Amino acid sequence: MGLNLPFIQDQLKTTFQGKDAQKIIRDFIFTKGNAKLGDSLVNFIYSLAKSGITESSTGTKVSDQILALAFRSSQWTKGDYLKLKGNKGQLADQVEALILFFWIQELISIDDYVKCLMQNLNPKKLQHPREEKETAIQGFIGVLNLCNSTWINLM
């Protein structure tokens, strides 16, 4: 029996028509459980991108610090439509839910996330943990900016 992703997306997807889009995205980000599912998605897309670049399979956990720093350097902080706050763990949870939101709404595909990461990761820096952190931050700044430009086009 195969996994029915459209069914999962349909269960969590919401319509924007006639509704306050900012409230929809904020409600989604702060709904219990969405950060956990988002955590799995973030680790999955990063592992796929890293595996594609290094040409060897890997499973990698993205740290809270990487996600928090990426958010603070992303275009999301330049506008007034989504202010996220908290310590690095709370901010990372919100970022994970945010990334999940765009996939659930079928606005950004897993392929698009992986492509974006691959374009923003420096292959030479993936071999050393300290340098990998730096390039992972840049990769997730790219992902968050992709989400931001998608959001702006939606508005």
Phi and psi in radians as a Rosetta constraint file:
Dihedral C 1 N 2 CA 2 C 2 CIRCULARHARMONIC -1.443 0.35
Dihedral N 2 CA 2 C 2 N 3 CIRCULARHARMONIC 2.794 0.35
Dihedral C 2 N 3 CA 3 C 3 CIRCULARHARMONIC -1.353 0.35
Dihedral N 3 CA 3 C 3 N 4 CIRCULARHARMONIC 2.264 0.35
Dihedral C 3 N 4 CA 4 C 4 CIRCULARHARMONIC -1.774 0.35
Dihedral N 4 CA 4 C 4 N 5 CIRCULARHARMONIC 1.416 0.35
Dihedral C 4 N 5 CA 5 C 5 CIRCULARHARMONIC -1.065 0.35
Dihedral N 5 CA 5 C 5 N 6 CIRCULARHARMONIC -0.724 0.35
Dihedral C 5 N 6 CA 6 C 6 CIRCULARHARMONIC -0.997 0.35
Dihedral N 6 CA 6 C 6 N 7 CIRCULARHARMONIC -0.620 0.35
Dihedral C 6 N 7 CA 7 C 7 CIRCULARHARMONIC -1.098 0.35
Dihedral N 7 CA 7 C 7 N 8 CIRCULARHARMONIC -0.789 0.35
Dihedral C 7 N 8 CA 8 C 8 CIRCULARHARMONIC -1.072 0.35
Dihedral N 8 CA 8 C 8 N 9 CIRCULARHARMONIC -0.799 0.35
Dihedral C 8 N 9 CA 9 C 9 CIRCULARHARMONIC -1.077 0.35
Dihedral N 9 CA 9 C 9 N 10 CIRCULARHARMONIC -0.737 0.35
Dihedral C 9 N 10 CA 10 C 10 CIRCULARHARMONIC -1.069 0.35
Dihedral N 10 CA 10 C 10 N 11 CIRCULARHARMONIC -0.608 0.35
Dihedral C 10 N 11 CA 11 C 11 CIRCULARHARMONIC -1.177 0.35
Dihedral N 11 CA 11 C 11 N 12 CIRCULARHARMONIC -0.595 0.35
Dihedral C 11 N 12 CA 12 C 12 CIRCULARHARMONIC -1.775 0.35
Dihedral N 12 CA 12 C 12 N 13 CIRCULARHARMONIC -0.233 0.35
Dihedral C 12 N 13 CA 13 C 13 CIRCULARHARMONIC -1.242 0.35
Dihedral N 13 CA 13 C 13 N 14 CIRCULARHARMONIC 2.622 0.35
Dihedral C 13 N 14 CA 14 C 14 CIRCULARHARMONIC -2.303 0.35
Dihedral N 14 CA 14 C 14 N 15 CIRCULARHARMONIC 2.768 0.35
Dihedral C 14 N 15 CA 15 C 15 CIRCULARHARMONIC -1.691 0.35
Dihedral N 15 CA 15 C 15 N 16 CIRCULARHARMONIC 2.498 0.35
Dihedral C 15 N 16 CA 16 C 16 CIRCULARHARMONIC -1.600 0.35
Dihedral N 16 CA 16 C 16 N 17 CIRCULARHARMONIC -0.269 0.35
Dihedral C 16 N 17 CA 17 C 17 CIRCULARHARMONIC -1.013 0.35
Dihedral N 17 CA 17 C 17 N 18 CIRCULARHARMONIC 2.079 0.35
Dihedral C 17 N 18 CA 18 C 18 CIRCULARHARMONIC 1.273 0.35
Dihedral N 18 CA 18 C 18 N 19 CIRCULARHARMONIC 0.221 0.35
Dihedral C 18 N 19 CA 19 C 19 CIRCULARHARMONIC -2.120 0.35
Dihedral N 19 CA 19 C 19 N 20 CIRCULARHARMONIC 2.829 0.35
Dihedral C 19 N 20 CA 20 C 20 CIRCULARHARMONIC -1.360 0.35
Dihedral N 20 CA 20 C 20 N 21 CIRCULARHARMONIC 1.862 0.35
Dihedral C 20 N 21 CA 21 C 21 CIRCULARHARMONIC -1.080 0.35
Dihedral N 21 CA 21 C 21 N 22 CIRCULARHARMONIC -0.639 0.35
Dihedral C 21 N 22 CA 22 C 22 CIRCULARHARMONIC -1.109 0.35
Dihedral N 22 CA 22 C 22 N 23 CIRCULARHARMONIC -0.696 0.35
Dihedral C 22 N 23 CA 23 C 23 CIRCULARHARMONIC -1.155 0.35
Dihedral N 23 CA 23 C 23 N 24 CIRCULARHARMONIC -0.700 0.35
Dihedral C 23 N 24 CA 24 C 24 CIRCULARHARMONIC -1.056 0.35
Dihedral N 24 CA 24 C 24 N 25 CIRCULARHARMONIC -0.854 0.35
Dihedral C 24 N 25 CA 25 C 25 CIRCULARHARMONIC -1.191 0.35
Dihedral N 25 CA 25 C 25 N 26 CIRCULARHARMONIC -0.700 0.35
Dihedral C 25 N 26 CA 26 C 26 CIRCULARHARMONIC -1.144 0.35
Dihedral N 26 CA 26 C 26 N 27 CIRCULARHARMONIC -0.763 0.35
Dihedral C 26 N 27 CA 27 C 27 CIRCULARHARMONIC -1.035 0.35
Dihedral N 27 CA 27 C 27 N 28 CIRCULARHARMONIC -0.738 0.35
Dihedral C 27 N 28 CA 28 C 28 CIRCULARHARMONIC -1.114 0.35
Dihedral N 28 CA 28 C 28 N 29 CIRCULARHARMONIC -0.800 0.35
Dihedral C 28 N 29 CA 29 C 29 CIRCULARHARMONIC -1.066 0.35
Dihedral N 29 CA 29 C 29 N 30 CIRCULARHARMONIC -0.648 0.35
Dihedral C 29 N 30 CA 30 C 30 CIRCULARHARMONIC -1.710 0.35
Dihedral N 30 CA 30 C 30 N 31 CIRCULARHARMONIC 0.139 0.35
Dihedral C 30 N 31 CA 31 C 31 CIRCULARHARMONIC -1.356 0.35
Dihedral N 31 CA 31 C 31 N 32 CIRCULARHARMONIC 2.249 0.35
Dihedral C 31 N 32 CA 32 C 32 CIRCULARHARMONIC -0.993 0.35
Dihedral N 32 CA 32 C 32 N 33 CIRCULARHARMONIC 2.330 0.35
Dihedral C 32 N 33 CA 33 C 33 CIRCULARHARMONIC 1.752 0.35
Dihedral N 33 CA 33 C 33 N 34 CIRCULARHARMONIC -0.486 0.35
Dihedral C 33 N 34 CA 34 C 34 CIRCULARHARMONIC -1.172 0.35
Dihedral N 34 CA 34 C 34 N 35 CIRCULARHARMONIC -0.600 0.35
Dihedral C 34 N 35 CA 35 C 35 CIRCULARHARMONIC -1.154 0.35
Dihedral N 35 CA 35 C 35 N 36 CIRCULARHARMONIC -0.651 0.35
Dihedral C 35 N 36 CA 36 C 36 CIRCULARHARMONIC -1.141 0.35
Dihedral N 36 CA 36 C 36 N 37 CIRCULARHARMONIC -0.786 0.35
Dihedral C 36 N 37 CA 37 C 37 CIRCULARHARMONIC -1.163 0.35
Dihedral N 37 CA 37 C 37 N 38 CIRCULARHARMONIC -0.687 0.35
Dihedral C 37 N 38 CA 38 C 38 CIRCULARHARMONIC -1.086 0.35
Dihedral N 38 CA 38 C 38 N 39 CIRCULARHARMONIC -0.646 0.35
Dihedral C 38 N 39 CA 39 C 39 CIRCULARHARMONIC -1.028 0.35
Dihedral N 39 CA 39 C 39 N 40 CIRCULARHARMONIC -0.780 0.35
Dihedral C 39 N 40 CA 40 C 40 CIRCULARHARMONIC -1.110 0.35
Dihedral N 40 CA 40 C 40 N 41 CIRCULARHARMONIC -0.733 0.35
Dihedral C 40 N 41 CA 41 C 41 CIRCULARHARMONIC -1.118 0.35
Dihedral N 41 CA 41 C 41 N 42 CIRCULARHARMONIC -0.793 0.35
Dihedral C 41 N 42 CA 42 C 42 CIRCULARHARMONIC -1.052 0.35
Dihedral N 42 CA 42 C 42 N 43 CIRCULARHARMONIC -0.826 0.35
Dihedral C 42 N 43 CA 43 C 43 CIRCULARHARMONIC -1.112 0.35
Dihedral N 43 CA 43 C 43 N 44 CIRCULARHARMONIC -0.662 0.35
Dihedral C 43 N 44 CA 44 C 44 CIRCULARHARMONIC -1.133 0.35
Dihedral N 44 CA 44 C 44 N 45 CIRCULARHARMONIC -0.874 0.35
Dihedral C 44 N 45 CA 45 C 45 CIRCULARHARMONIC -1.168 0.35
Dihedral N 45 CA 45 C 45 N 46 CIRCULARHARMONIC -0.635 0.35
Dihedral C 45 N 46 CA 46 C 46 CIRCULARHARMONIC -1.174 0.35
Dihedral N 46 CA 46 C 46 N 47 CIRCULARHARMONIC -0.742 0.35
Dihedral C 46 N 47 CA 47 C 47 CIRCULARHARMONIC -1.108 0.35
Dihedral N 47 CA 47 C 47 N 48 CIRCULARHARMONIC -0.713 0.35
Dihedral C 47 N 48 CA 48 C 48 CIRCULARHARMONIC -1.098 0.35
Dihedral N 48 CA 48 C 48 N 49 CIRCULARHARMONIC -0.800 0.35
Dihedral C 48 N 49 CA 49 C 49 CIRCULARHARMONIC -1.106 0.35
Dihedral N 49 CA 49 C 49 N 50 CIRCULARHARMONIC -0.802 0.35
Dihedral C 49 N 50 CA 50 C 50 CIRCULARHARMONIC -1.123 0.35
Dihedral N 50 CA 50 C 50 N 51 CIRCULARHARMONIC -0.710 0.35
Dihedral C 50 N 51 CA 51 C 51 CIRCULARHARMONIC -1.104 0.35
Dihedral N 51 CA 51 C 51 N 52 CIRCULARHARMONIC -0.692 0.35
Dihedral C 51 N 52 CA 52 C 52 CIRCULARHARMONIC -1.140 0.35
Dihedral N 52 CA 52 C 52 N 53 CIRCULARHARMONIC -0.681 0.35
Dihedral C 52 N 53 CA 53 C 53 CIRCULARHARMONIC -1.291 0.35
Dihedral N 53 CA 53 C 53 N 54 CIRCULARHARMONIC -0.789 0.35
Dihedral C 53 N 54 CA 54 C 54 CIRCULARHARMONIC -1.475 0.35
Dihedral N 54 CA 54 C 54 N 55 CIRCULARHARMONIC -0.171 0.35
Dihedral C 54 N 55 CA 55 C 55 CIRCULARHARMONIC 1.018 0.35
Dihedral N 55 CA 55 C 55 N 56 CIRCULARHARMONIC 0.574 0.35
Dihedral C 55 N 56 CA 56 C 56 CIRCULARHARMONIC -2.561 0.35
Dihedral N 56 CA 56 C 56 N 57 CIRCULARHARMONIC 2.443 0.35
Dihedral C 56 N 57 CA 57 C 57 CIRCULARHARMONIC -1.136 0.35
Dihedral N 57 CA 57 C 57 N 58 CIRCULARHARMONIC 2.392 0.35
Dihedral C 57 N 58 CA 58 C 58 CIRCULARHARMONIC -2.598 0.35
Dihedral N 58 CA 58 C 58 N 59 CIRCULARHARMONIC 2.651 0.35
Dihedral C 58 N 59 CA 59 C 59 CIRCULARHARMONIC -2.136 0.35
Dihedral N 59 CA 59 C 59 N 60 CIRCULARHARMONIC 2.057 0.35
Dihedral C 59 N 60 CA 60 C 60 CIRCULARHARMONIC -2.208 0.35
Dihedral N 60 CA 60 C 60 N 61 CIRCULARHARMONIC 2.411 0.35
Dihedral C 60 N 61 CA 61 C 61 CIRCULARHARMONIC -1.635 0.35
Dihedral N 61 CA 61 C 61 N 62 CIRCULARHARMONIC 2.254 0.35
Dihedral C 61 N 62 CA 62 C 62 CIRCULARHARMONIC -1.559 0.35
Dihedral N 62 CA 62 C 62 N 63 CIRCULARHARMONIC 2.195 0.35
Dihedral C 62 N 63 CA 63 C 63 CIRCULARHARMONIC -1.305 0.35
Dihedral N 63 CA 63 C 63 N 64 CIRCULARHARMONIC 2.734 0.35
Dihedral C 63 N 64 CA 64 C 64 CIRCULARHARMONIC -1.035 0.35
Dihedral N 64 CA 64 C 64 N 65 CIRCULARHARMONIC -0.672 0.35
Dihedral C 64 N 65 CA 65 C 65 CIRCULARHARMONIC -1.077 0.35
Dihedral N 65 CA 65 C 65 N 66 CIRCULARHARMONIC -0.736 0.35
Dihedral C 65 N 66 CA 66 C 66 CIRCULARHARMONIC -1.046 0.35
Dihedral N 66 CA 66 C 66 N 67 CIRCULARHARMONIC -0.835 0.35
Dihedral C 66 N 67 CA 67 C 67 CIRCULARHARMONIC -1.177 0.35
Dihedral N 67 CA 67 C 67 N 68 CIRCULARHARMONIC -0.712 0.35
Dihedral C 67 N 68 CA 68 C 68 CIRCULARHARMONIC -1.133 0.35
Dihedral N 68 CA 68 C 68 N 69 CIRCULARHARMONIC -0.795 0.35
Dihedral C 68 N 69 CA 69 C 69 CIRCULARHARMONIC -1.151 0.35
Dihedral N 69 CA 69 C 69 N 70 CIRCULARHARMONIC -0.678 0.35
Dihedral C 69 N 70 CA 70 C 70 CIRCULARHARMONIC -1.094 0.35
Dihedral N 70 CA 70 C 70 N 71 CIRCULARHARMONIC -0.770 0.35
Dihedral C 70 N 71 CA 71 C 71 CIRCULARHARMONIC -1.072 0.35
Dihedral N 71 CA 71 C 71 N 72 CIRCULARHARMONIC -0.788 0.35
Dihedral C 71 N 72 CA 72 C 72 CIRCULARHARMONIC -1.107 0.35
Dihedral N 72 CA 72 C 72 N 73 CIRCULARHARMONIC -0.359 0.35
Dihedral C 72 N 73 CA 73 C 73 CIRCULARHARMONIC -1.807 0.35
Dihedral N 73 CA 73 C 73 N 74 CIRCULARHARMONIC 0.056 0.35
Dihedral C 73 N 74 CA 74 C 74 CIRCULARHARMONIC -1.563 0.35
Dihedral N 74 CA 74 C 74 N 75 CIRCULARHARMONIC 2.981 0.35
Dihedral C 74 N 75 CA 75 C 75 CIRCULARHARMONIC -1.159 0.35
Dihedral N 75 CA 75 C 75 N 76 CIRCULARHARMONIC -0.312 0.35
Dihedral C 75 N 76 CA 76 C 76 CIRCULARHARMONIC -1.033 0.35
Dihedral N 76 CA 76 C 76 N 77 CIRCULARHARMONIC -0.539 0.35
Dihedral C 76 N 77 CA 77 C 77 CIRCULARHARMONIC -1.376 0.35
Dihedral N 77 CA 77 C 77 N 78 CIRCULARHARMONIC -0.154 0.35
Dihedral C 77 N 78 CA 78 C 78 CIRCULARHARMONIC -1.519 0.35
Dihedral N 78 CA 78 C 78 N 79 CIRCULARHARMONIC -0.324 0.35
Dihedral C 78 N 79 CA 79 C 79 CIRCULARHARMONIC -1.905 0.35
Dihedral N 79 CA 79 C 79 N 80 CIRCULARHARMONIC 3.029 0.35
Dihedral C 79 N 80 CA 80 C 80 CIRCULARHARMONIC -1.747 0.35
Dihedral N 80 CA 80 C 80 N 81 CIRCULARHARMONIC -0.033 0.35
Dihedral C 80 N 81 CA 81 C 81 CIRCULARHARMONIC -1.434 0.35
Dihedral N 81 CA 81 C 81 N 82 CIRCULARHARMONIC -0.287 0.35
Dihedral C 81 N 82 CA 82 C 82 CIRCULARHARMONIC -2.643 0.35
Dihedral N 82 CA 82 C 82 N 83 CIRCULARHARMONIC 1.815 0.35
Dihedral C 82 N 83 CA 83 C 83 CIRCULARHARMONIC -1.838 0.35
Dihedral N 83 CA 83 C 83 N 84 CIRCULARHARMONIC 2.064 0.35
Dihedral C 83 N 84 CA 84 C 84 CIRCULARHARMONIC -1.923 0.35
Dihedral N 84 CA 84 C 84 N 85 CIRCULARHARMONIC 2.470 0.35
Dihedral C 84 N 85 CA 85 C 85 CIRCULARHARMONIC -2.420 0.35
Dihedral N 85 CA 85 C 85 N 86 CIRCULARHARMONIC 2.919 0.35
Dihedral C 85 N 86 CA 86 C 86 CIRCULARHARMONIC 2.271 0.35
Dihedral N 86 CA 86 C 86 N 87 CIRCULARHARMONIC 3.134 0.35
Dihedral C 86 N 87 CA 87 C 87 CIRCULARHARMONIC -1.273 0.35
Dihedral N 87 CA 87 C 87 N 88 CIRCULARHARMONIC 3.087 0.35
Dihedral C 87 N 88 CA 88 C 88 CIRCULARHARMONIC -1.086 0.35
Dihedral N 88 CA 88 C 88 N 89 CIRCULARHARMONIC -0.580 0.35
Dihedral C 88 N 89 CA 89 C 89 CIRCULARHARMONIC -1.181 0.35
Dihedral N 89 CA 89 C 89 N 90 CIRCULARHARMONIC -0.766 0.35
Dihedral C 89 N 90 CA 90 C 90 CIRCULARHARMONIC -1.166 0.35
Dihedral N 90 CA 90 C 90 N 91 CIRCULARHARMONIC -0.742 0.35
Dihedral C 90 N 91 CA 91 C 91 CIRCULARHARMONIC -1.134 0.35
Dihedral N 91 CA 91 C 91 N 92 CIRCULARHARMONIC -0.724 0.35
Dihedral C 91 N 92 CA 92 C 92 CIRCULARHARMONIC -1.079 0.35
Dihedral N 92 CA 92 C 92 N 93 CIRCULARHARMONIC -0.729 0.35
Dihedral C 92 N 93 CA 93 C 93 CIRCULARHARMONIC -1.043 0.35
Dihedral N 93 CA 93 C 93 N 94 CIRCULARHARMONIC -0.735 0.35
Dihedral C 93 N 94 CA 94 C 94 CIRCULARHARMONIC -1.159 0.35
Dihedral N 94 CA 94 C 94 N 95 CIRCULARHARMONIC -0.687 0.35
Dihedral C 94 N 95 CA 95 C 95 CIRCULARHARMONIC -1.135 0.35
Dihedral N 95 CA 95 C 95 N 96 CIRCULARHARMONIC -0.744 0.35
Dihedral C 95 N 96 CA 96 C 96 CIRCULARHARMONIC -1.059 0.35
Dihedral N 96 CA 96 C 96 N 97 CIRCULARHARMONIC -0.763 0.35
Dihedral C 96 N 97 CA 97 C 97 CIRCULARHARMONIC -1.165 0.35
Dihedral N 97 CA 97 C 97 N 98 CIRCULARHARMONIC -0.637 0.35
Dihedral C 97 N 98 CA 98 C 98 CIRCULARHARMONIC -1.094 0.35
Dihedral N 98 CA 98 C 98 N 99 CIRCULARHARMONIC -0.806 0.35
Dihedral C 98 N 99 CA 99 C 99 CIRCULARHARMONIC -1.113 0.35
Dihedral N 99 CA 99 C 99 N 100 CIRCULARHARMONIC -0.719 0.35
Dihedral C 99 N 100 CA 100 C 100 CIRCULARHARMONIC -1.065 0.35
Dihedral N 100 CA 100 C 100 N 101 CIRCULARHARMONIC -0.724 0.35
Dihedral C 100 N 101 CA 101 C 101 CIRCULARHARMONIC -0.928 0.35
Dihedral N 101 CA 101 C 101 N 102 CIRCULARHARMONIC -0.821 0.35
Dihedral C 101 N 102 CA 102 C 102 CIRCULARHARMONIC -1.198 0.35
Dihedral N 102 CA 102 C 102 N 103 CIRCULARHARMONIC -0.537 0.35
Dihedral C 102 N 103 CA 103 C 103 CIRCULARHARMONIC -1.291 0.35
Dihedral N 103 CA 103 C 103 N 104 CIRCULARHARMONIC -0.799 0.35
Dihedral C 103 N 104 CA 104 C 104 CIRCULARHARMONIC -1.006 0.35
Dihedral N 104 CA 104 C 104 N 105 CIRCULARHARMONIC -0.727 0.35
Dihedral C 104 N 105 CA 105 C 105 CIRCULARHARMONIC -1.336 0.35
Dihedral N 105 CA 105 C 105 N 106 CIRCULARHARMONIC -0.003 0.35
Dihedral C 105 N 106 CA 106 C 106 CIRCULARHARMONIC 1.029 0.35
Dihedral N 106 CA 106 C 106 N 107 CIRCULARHARMONIC 0.633 0.35
Dihedral C 106 N 107 CA 107 C 107 CIRCULARHARMONIC -1.665 0.35
Dihedral N 107 CA 107 C 107 N 108 CIRCULARHARMONIC -0.529 0.35
Dihedral C 107 N 108 CA 108 C 108 CIRCULARHARMONIC -2.380 0.35
Dihedral N 108 CA 108 C 108 N 109 CIRCULARHARMONIC 2.231 0.35
Dihedral C 108 N 109 CA 109 C 109 CIRCULARHARMONIC -1.494 0.35
Dihedral N 109 CA 109 C 109 N 110 CIRCULARHARMONIC 2.862 0.35
Dihedral C 109 N 110 CA 110 C 110 CIRCULARHARMONIC -1.036 0.35
Dihedral N 110 CA 110 C 110 N 111 CIRCULARHARMONIC -0.726 0.35
Dihedral C 110 N 111 CA 111 C 111 CIRCULARHARMONIC -1.009 0.35
Dihedral N 111 CA 111 C 111 N 112 CIRCULARHARMONIC -0.764 0.35
Dihedral C 111 N 112 CA 112 C 112 CIRCULARHARMONIC -1.130 0.35
Dihedral N 112 CA 112 C 112 N 113 CIRCULARHARMONIC -0.697 0.35
Dihedral C 112 N 113 CA 113 C 113 CIRCULARHARMONIC -1.061 0.35
Dihedral N 113 CA 113 C 113 N 114 CIRCULARHARMONIC -0.818 0.35
Dihedral C 113 N 114 CA 114 C 114 CIRCULARHARMONIC -1.115 0.35
Dihedral N 114 CA 114 C 114 N 115 CIRCULARHARMONIC -0.780 0.35
Dihedral C 114 N 115 CA 115 C 115 CIRCULARHARMONIC -1.031 0.35
Dihedral N 115 CA 115 C 115 N 116 CIRCULARHARMONIC -0.767 0.35
Dihedral C 115 N 116 CA 116 C 116 CIRCULARHARMONIC -1.071 0.35
Dihedral N 116 CA 116 C 116 N 117 CIRCULARHARMONIC -0.797 0.35
Dihedral C 116 N 117 CA 117 C 117 CIRCULARHARMONIC -1.074 0.35
Dihedral N 117 CA 117 C 117 N 118 CIRCULARHARMONIC -0.805 0.35
Dihedral C 117 N 118 CA 118 C 118 CIRCULARHARMONIC -1.074 0.35
Dihedral N 118 CA 118 C 118 N 119 CIRCULARHARMONIC -0.599 0.35
Dihedral C 118 N 119 CA 119 C 119 CIRCULARHARMONIC -1.255 0.35
Dihedral N 119 CA 119 C 119 N 120 CIRCULARHARMONIC -0.458 0.35
Dihedral C 119 N 120 CA 120 C 120 CIRCULARHARMONIC -1.804 0.35
Dihedral N 120 CA 120 C 120 N 121 CIRCULARHARMONIC -0.167 0.35
Dihedral C 120 N 121 CA 121 C 121 CIRCULARHARMONIC -1.531 0.35
Dihedral N 121 CA 121 C 121 N 122 CIRCULARHARMONIC 2.445 0.35
Dihedral C 121 N 122 CA 122 C 122 CIRCULARHARMONIC -1.617 0.35
Dihedral N 122 CA 122 C 122 N 123 CIRCULARHARMONIC 1.959 0.35
Dihedral C 122 N 123 CA 123 C 123 CIRCULARHARMONIC -0.979 0.35
Dihedral N 123 CA 123 C 123 N 124 CIRCULARHARMONIC -0.597 0.35
Dihedral C 123 N 124 CA 124 C 124 CIRCULARHARMONIC -1.185 0.35
Dihedral N 124 CA 124 C 124 N 125 CIRCULARHARMONIC -0.410 0.35
Dihedral C 124 N 125 CA 125 C 125 CIRCULARHARMONIC -1.608 0.35
Dihedral N 125 CA 125 C 125 N 126 CIRCULARHARMONIC -0.065 0.35
Dihedral C 125 N 126 CA 126 C 126 CIRCULARHARMONIC -1.406 0.35
Dihedral N 126 CA 126 C 126 N 127 CIRCULARHARMONIC -0.082 0.35
Dihedral C 126 N 127 CA 127 C 127 CIRCULARHARMONIC -1.572 0.35
Dihedral N 127 CA 127 C 127 N 128 CIRCULARHARMONIC -0.294 0.35
Dihedral C 127 N 128 CA 128 C 128 CIRCULARHARMONIC -2.190 0.35
Dihedral N 128 CA 128 C 128 N 129 CIRCULARHARMONIC 2.240 0.35
Dihedral C 128 N 129 CA 129 C 129 CIRCULARHARMONIC -0.909 0.35
Dihedral N 129 CA 129 C 129 N 130 CIRCULARHARMONIC -0.796 0.35
Dihedral C 129 N 130 CA 130 C 130 CIRCULARHARMONIC -1.152 0.35
Dihedral N 130 CA 130 C 130 N 131 CIRCULARHARMONIC -0.768 0.35
Dihedral C 130 N 131 CA 131 C 131 CIRCULARHARMONIC -1.225 0.35
Dihedral N 131 CA 131 C 131 N 132 CIRCULARHARMONIC -0.570 0.35
Dihedral C 131 N 132 CA 132 C 132 CIRCULARHARMONIC -1.103 0.35
Dihedral N 132 CA 132 C 132 N 133 CIRCULARHARMONIC -0.677 0.35
Dihedral C 132 N 133 CA 133 C 133 CIRCULARHARMONIC -1.022 0.35
Dihedral N 133 CA 133 C 133 N 134 CIRCULARHARMONIC -0.786 0.35
Dihedral C 133 N 134 CA 134 C 134 CIRCULARHARMONIC -1.068 0.35
Dihedral N 134 CA 134 C 134 N 135 CIRCULARHARMONIC -0.799 0.35
Dihedral C 134 N 135 CA 135 C 135 CIRCULARHARMONIC -1.289 0.35
Dihedral N 135 CA 135 C 135 N 136 CIRCULARHARMONIC -0.548 0.35
Dihedral C 135 N 136 CA 136 C 136 CIRCULARHARMONIC -1.131 0.35
Dihedral N 136 CA 136 C 136 N 137 CIRCULARHARMONIC -0.679 0.35
Dihedral C 136 N 137 CA 137 C 137 CIRCULARHARMONIC -1.046 0.35
Dihedral N 137 CA 137 C 137 N 138 CIRCULARHARMONIC -0.812 0.35
Dihedral C 137 N 138 CA 138 C 138 CIRCULARHARMONIC -1.076 0.35
Dihedral N 138 CA 138 C 138 N 139 CIRCULARHARMONIC -0.708 0.35
Dihedral C 138 N 139 CA 139 C 139 CIRCULARHARMONIC -1.054 0.35
Dihedral N 139 CA 139 C 139 N 140 CIRCULARHARMONIC -0.764 0.35
Dihedral C 139 N 140 CA 140 C 140 CIRCULARHARMONIC -1.374 0.35
Dihedral N 140 CA 140 C 140 N 141 CIRCULARHARMONIC -0.404 0.35
Dihedral C 140 N 141 CA 141 C 141 CIRCULARHARMONIC -1.077 0.35
Dihedral N 141 CA 141 C 141 N 142 CIRCULARHARMONIC -0.759 0.35
Dihedral C 141 N 142 CA 142 C 142 CIRCULARHARMONIC -1.044 0.35
Dihedral N 142 CA 142 C 142 N 143 CIRCULARHARMONIC -0.780 0.35
Dihedral C 142 N 143 CA 143 C 143 CIRCULARHARMONIC -1.097 0.35
Dihedral N 143 CA 143 C 143 N 144 CIRCULARHARMONIC -0.796 0.35
Dihedral C 143 N 144 CA 144 C 144 CIRCULARHARMONIC -1.173 0.35
Dihedral N 144 CA 144 C 144 N 145 CIRCULARHARMONIC -0.609 0.35
Dihedral C 144 N 145 CA 145 C 145 CIRCULARHARMONIC -1.199 0.35
Dihedral N 145 CA 145 C 145 N 146 CIRCULARHARMONIC -0.596 0.35
Dihedral C 145 N 146 CA 146 C 146 CIRCULARHARMONIC -1.085 0.35
Dihedral N 146 CA 146 C 146 N 147 CIRCULARHARMONIC -0.781 0.35
Dihedral C 146 N 147 CA 147 C 147 CIRCULARHARMONIC -1.061 0.35
Dihedral N 147 CA 147 C 147 N 148 CIRCULARHARMONIC -0.770 0.35
Dihedral C 147 N 148 CA 148 C 148 CIRCULARHARMONIC -1.091 0.35
Dihedral N 148 CA 148 C 148 N 149 CIRCULARHARMONIC -0.806 0.35
Dihedral C 148 N 149 CA 149 C 149 CIRCULARHARMONIC -1.168 0.35
Dihedral N 149 CA 149 C 149 N 150 CIRCULARHARMONIC -0.598 0.35
Dihedral C 149 N 150 CA 150 C 150 CIRCULARHARMONIC -1.117 0.35
Dihedral N 150 CA 150 C 150 N 151 CIRCULARHARMONIC -0.742 0.35
Dihedral C 150 N 151 CA 151 C 151 CIRCULARHARMONIC -1.096 0.35
Dihedral N 151 CA 151 C 151 N 152 CIRCULARHARMONIC -0.811 0.35
Dihedral C 151 N 152 CA 152 C 152 CIRCULARHARMONIC -1.076 0.35
Dihedral N 152 CA 152 C 152 N 153 CIRCULARHARMONIC -0.728 0.35
Dihedral C 152 N 153 CA 153 C 153 CIRCULARHARMONIC -1.161 0.35
Dihedral N 153 CA 153 C 153 N 154 CIRCULARHARMONIC -0.486 0.35
Dihedral C 153 N 154 CA 154 C 154 CIRCULARHARMONIC -1.288 0.35
Dihedral N 154 CA 154 C 154 N 155 CIRCULARHARMONIC -0.587 0.35
